[in-house]
Amino acid sequence: MAFLTVNQLTHAYFSTQSVTTALENISLQVEEGEFVSFLGPSGCGKTTLLSLIAGLMPPTIGTVKIQNENVQKAHNQIGYMFQQDYLFPWRTIEENIFIGLKIQHKLDKMSKTFALDLLEQLNLEHTRTKYPHELSGGMRQRIALVRTLATQPVLLLLDEPFSALDYQTKLKLENLVFNTLKEHQKTALLVTHDIGEAIAMSDRVIVFSANPGKIKSIHTIPSELQKMEPFEVRNHEDYKHIFQTIWEELNELEVEN
């Protein structure tokens, strides 16, 4: 049984004058520990799909199951990481990383120790008493990752978490997030517009067409590349061919739209 199963999912947005179908007949499976990226033109419903998987809203048609249980409301075992870090500016870093634990009523000695150990693993232990405005954008995103992992979610949803960062910081964070998720054996879904990022970090890349969003193709990354850090993948001889294949496919989709 797959860890995550999305079955014949269709979602539409209704207004008083129209109906807009964002996603149509989406079916996919993700295995435990797998890293899967979603690519596609703007408006293909990638972020909507993450929201449906997280249980933030019910699908119009179809089902989402995690560990064979229907997701019918916001799932407290799912971690969500956004493009912005959304740290509370008036709270210290230590207080920020405990927020999720407090909300879920899991804040105790053991969970505090786990969260602070994560902070140390990411070389951020010196930031405990600092405030978000005292840190760089890359450091704040690392703090956001600690906050997300502190609740020990079974599934991580990453919605363009590196897109607001400069390129060098982005590459460093790709490696850090990749290694952290592998170490903790986390299952992750990444929404991105960056083809290179999707190839470098993923086991599979799912390409969506738009209007409405449908699965166009699924690209399985060679097993040799799956074991490498993202920066190494970008320098591998197979990377360029995979990039070119997906780029041409996305280019055709944009022309069609």
N, C-alpha and C positions, 0 to 999 in steps of 0.2 A: 504494500500500500504506500503510495506516494505521501510525502510529508505535507505538501500543499497541493490541493486539487481545485482548479477552477473549471466549472462545467457549464458549457453553453450559456455563458453570461452575456446578457445584453443590458445596456443601461441608457435611459433617455432622460433628458431634462425637459420639463413641461412648463409652459407659461400660458397665460390666458389666450394667446394668439397663435402659438406654435408648439411643435414638438421637435426637439433636436436629439437625434440618436448619436450618443458619444461613442459607444462601443456596441459591436454586434457579433454575437455567437463566438465569444472567446472561450476556448478550452485549452488548458495547459496543466502540466504537472511539474512540480519541483521536488527534487529529492532532498533529504536532510543533509545539511552541510554544503549544499550547492550554492553557487553564486551565479545569478542570472541577471542580465541587463536587458532593458527595454529601450529600443531605438525607434525613431520614426519622426515624420514631419510634425510641425506644430499643429495641434488640434486633433491628434490621432488618439487621444484618450489615455495616454500613459499614466498621468498623475491621477486621473479618475479611477483607473484600475487599481492603483496603490490604495486609494481611499476605500474602495470596495473590499479589497483584501483585508484592510485594517478594521473593517466593520464600522467605519465612520458614517456610512450610509448604506441602505440595502439596495441590491441590484434590482432593476425592473424585472428581469427574467434571469433564471439560472442560480447557481449555488457556488459558494466558496467554502472549502473545508480545510481545516488545519488539523493534522493528526486524526483525520477521519471524523472530526466534529464540525458541524455547521457554524460558520461565523455569522452571527445574527445581530451583534452590537459591537461597540468598541472593545477590542480584545486587549486585555491588560498584559498579555504575554507577547505583545508585538511592540518593538521599538521603532520609532519614526525619527529619521534625521533629515532635516531640511537644508535648503540653500543658505538660509540665515541661521545663526546659532541660537537665537531667541533666549539668550541668557538674561536673567533679571539684573539690570544694572545696579540696583540698590542692595544686592546680596553679594556676599563673598563667593569665591569659586567653590569653597567647601559647601556652603549653603546651597549653591546652584546644583551641584552634583547629587545632593540628597533630595531634591524636589520630587522626582519621580517616586522615590521610595516613600516619601511622606504621603503623597497622594494615594499610593496603593497600600498604605498602612503596613509597610514592610520595614520601616526604619528601626533597626535594632543594632546591637553591638556587632553581630556577625555581618549584616549587610553594610554597615558603615566601614568595617574593616575591608570588605571586598571592594567597595567603591574607592577607598583611599589607596588600596593596592593597585587598582587600575590606574589611578592618577600617577602613582610612582612608576609603573611600567611604561607609561607614555612620557616619562621625564618631566612631569608637571607638579611634582610634590611641593616645589617652592612657590606655587601659585595659590596655595590653600587660603591664605588670608588676604589675597589681592581681590580687586574688583574687575569686572570685564573690561572697562575702559582702559585699564592698565596693560592689557595684553594685545598682541597682534591678532589679525584675522585668522591666521593659521592656528595659533594657540587656542583661540576661542572655539574653533571647529573641533580641535582635539578634546577640549573640555566638553563640548556637546556630545562627542562620541563616548566619553566616560559616563556622562549623565545617562545616555541611552543604554549603555551596557550594564550600568549599575543595578538595574532592575532584573537583570539576567533574562532578557526576552528570548523566546524560542525562534523568533523571526525578526530580521531587521529590514526595514523599508528605507531606502536611501533616495531622496528626491533631489537630484542635482546638488549634492552636498559640497562639491568643490568648484562650482561654476563661478563663484564670486571671488575666487582667490587668484593671485598672480601665478603664472605658469610654473615657476620653480617650486613654490609652496604646494601647488596642486600635485605635482609629481611626487614630492616627498610624502604628502598625505595619502596618496593612492597606495604607496608601499606600506605605510603605517597601518592604514585601515585593513588592507588585504592581509597582512601578517597577524593583526590582532584578531580578525574574524576567524582565520584559519586556526590560530592557537586556541580559541574558545569554541571552535567547531560550530560556528553560527551559520544559519541559512540566511541568505540575503538576496534582495531584489533591488536593482539600481535603475533609476530613470535618469537618462542622460541624453544630451545632444552630441556628445563627443564620441565619435566612432572609435578613436584610439583608446580612450578610457574604457569603453565597453569591451573591446578585444583584450586589453591588457589585464583587466581585473576579473574577467568572467570565465565560467565553464561553458556557458551558452549565451548567445546573443539573439534575442527575439526582435524581429523587425516588423513594425506595424505600418499599415496603410491608413489613410485618413478619410473622414467623411462618408460613412462612420468608420471608427477605428476597428480594424480587423488584423489578425495575424497574417502577415504576408509571407514570412519565411523564418526558419530557425537555423542558426549557424552554431554548430558544436565546435568549440575551440580545441585544437589538437591537445591530447593529454600531456605531451611534453611541455607545452606552453602553460597549461593549467597549473603546473607545479612551480612555475617561475614567478618571481616578483614582477609587478607591472612594469617597472623601469627596464628590466631585462627583456621582457616580452617585446617592448617597443623596438629593441635592437636586434631581435631575432629575424632570420632570413624569411621565415614564413609570414611574419607580421604584415609586410607590404602587400602580399597577395590577398590576404584576408581583408585588409583595409580597402583595397581597390575593389574587391567584389562587393562589399557592403556599400561603399561609396557610390558605385554605379547603380546599385539597386535603389538607394535613397534618392539619387538624382532622377531616376526614371519616375519615382513616385511623385516627386515635386513637379515634374513636367506634366504628369497626368492630372495633378490637382489644379 
